[in-house]
Amino acid sequence: MTSEPTKTEVHASPPPAPQAALSTKQLTGIIAALALAAFMMILNETVLTVALPGIMADMSITAATGQWLTTGFLLTMSVVIPTTGFLLQRFNHRPLFMFAIISFLVGTVIAVIAPSFAFLFVARIIQALGTAIILPLLMTTTLSLVPVHKRGTIMGLNSIVIGVGPAIGPTVSGAVVHALGWHYIFAMMLPIAALVLVLGIIFFKVPSSARNIRVDGASVALSALAFGFLVYGISSIEHASTNPALTILSFAIGLVSLAIFIKRQLSLTSTGRELLNLSAFSSRGFAFSIVMIMIAFGTLLGSLMIVPLLLESGKGIDSLKIGMMLLPGGVAQAIVSPIFGRIYDKRGPRPVLIPGAIMLAAGQWLYTLINAETELWMFMITHIVFSIGLALLMTGLMSSAMASLDPRLFGHGSAIFNTGQQLGGAIGTTIFVTVMSVISKAKIDAGTGASEALFSGAHVAFMIGAVLATIGIFFAWLIKGPVPAQRR
């Protein structure tokens, strides 16, 4: 790609009207409500990694069926998130926030009382509707309301939400399942959701920015086909050997639909009726940030998926200890994110992104050294290194990706960013689990012990993750971003 056009570099600040209409107390309340909502919803996205065996036993379902609780959630997210660029322009942010929280509450109540797998699956779909709206809304609201010179700090706090949620999800899940049972994972979220709803009612009063624009129905359908079938195809790779035609057909439909979707969005941009404005990709910093977030989230969710499997199945460690081992990484993220957010405000993205990419890669390379004899403290140290790298990347990427865009593209940019994040997570999880499964099965067939075979498969998966993370260092060097506000 060529260098960023001047027109996407000079508009770093959003229109001033919303800022002038809000007090500091109200702005703090809005960001707090959104951040707490996003934390709760991302935590909900990852808690099933440890709880799934208990759900399978209680509901007498197979692992393949149980996996649909995660796959269905991701499918819903991948279909709804691309539409949020339009939704954030068409509707006021307050009703969107209320819809998202109420949807999540309804889904959570159904999950708590779910008598069967079908009810729990529907609950996860409804929860995903709210989650898909909250994440872009958090990013867009921060960009629209927070002054430029404080944006890095606030994005650092937001990155705690997005990064720490998946990190401590297994910890919380392990403790709750161990003590009470999987139903209580959802029950504990009800009071948090109720608190978020109250905060929203009190503080979320943003001046209207809605525009009377019509949605392009064909674009919505193409988006659903493209991202839905791509995520399904990615998720089904692990089981492609049993039904390869379905996996190939899913990718074919998804890729063809994506090509038609892109062509249609480009043709509609001049009319203002596009569902997703792809001109954001004309910014090199934005495009490279999307690649980086896909690598970061792919390695994150991939690692979080197979590390508990290694420890539980390969070393016989219970879910509570696994959760406690992962906790220091989440704490480290919470500590460093606001610190490096302030560094971003003063120095720009490179002093944050480059060390973050290096530490992310270092964590993945350290994971390649583990084996069946590795002590639990080594897993913990490796996870801490990886988590700090992730925190730095999340802080810098969210800020630098959006800072190079014209304010009118904030909604579209956040939709693209979050879509890339979800696709990266789905791809990373599939690559890690599939590679580990295929290699370990081959080792077992050759006469290797189950535990050693499992670690051999994980070694190859982590090697792939380490190579991808190392490539990410190159992209981090290329993201220069705008000059920070103080130096302008």
Buried (B, 14 or more C-beta within 10 A) or exposed (E): EEEBEEEBBEBBBBEEEBBEEBEEEBBEBBBBBBBBBBBBBBBBBBBBBBBBBBBBEBBEBEEEBBBBBBBBBBBBBBBBBBBBBBBBBBBBBBEBBBBBBBBBBBBBBBBBEBEEBEBBBBBBBBBBBBBBBBBBBBBBBBBBBBEBBBBBBBBBBBBBBBBBBBBBBBBBBBBBBBEEBBBBBBBBBBEBBEBBBEBBBEBBBBEEBBEEEEEBEEBBEBBBBBBBBBBBBBBBBBBBEEEEEBBEEBBEBBBBBBEBBBEBBEEBBEEEBBBBBBBBEBBBBBBBBBBBBBBBBBBBBBBBBBBBBBBBEBBEBEBBBBBBBBBBBBBBBBEBBBBBBBBBBBBBBBBBBBBBBBBBBBBBBBBBEBBBEBEEEBBBBBBBBBBBBBBBBBBBBBBBBBBBBBBBBBBBBBBBBBBBBBBBBBBBBBBBBBBBBBBBBEBBEEEBEEBBBBBBBBBBBBBBBBEBBBBBBEBBEBBBBBEBBEEE
